Amino acid sequence: MNQRLIKSSDGFVWLDVTDRAREVFDLKLFRLFLLWQKEDKTLRIPVENETEYDYAISSGNKICAYVGRIDDGSSDRVTIDSWDTADKLTHNGYVYVRYADLSFCK
């Protein structure tokens, strides 16, 4: 992932806008959150007013905008290598592979 993107353990993805936080906050481009990581958890506090913004800046932690959510279920992501090496059968416009020939991302 891009260094400005942060993925939390619960699958949420955040864009680090700390360096442009004032501009984003003043223009209300996105809802901002103060983000920090503790052990394996990503904690977040909404930044909704000037006092909260000042606290977020002084904390030294990242100020982020919510981007989306990624479901990391391994059952739907096949590795490229296993797909390339799997035997394939094409019939009526469909490609069939043996499930046992595929490896899934972890």
SULRAGI-V465198 format. One record per helix or strand. SS is the DSSP state (2 for helix, 1 for strand). FROM is the first residue (numbers start at 1). TO is the last residue. If there is no record, write none. Layout:
BEGIN
SS:FROM:TO
SS:FROM:TO
END
This chain:
BEGIN
1:5:7
1:12:16
2:18:27
1:32:38
1:41:47
2:50:59
1:62:69
2:74:76
1:78:78
2:80:85
1:88:91
1:94:97
2:99:101
1:104:104
END
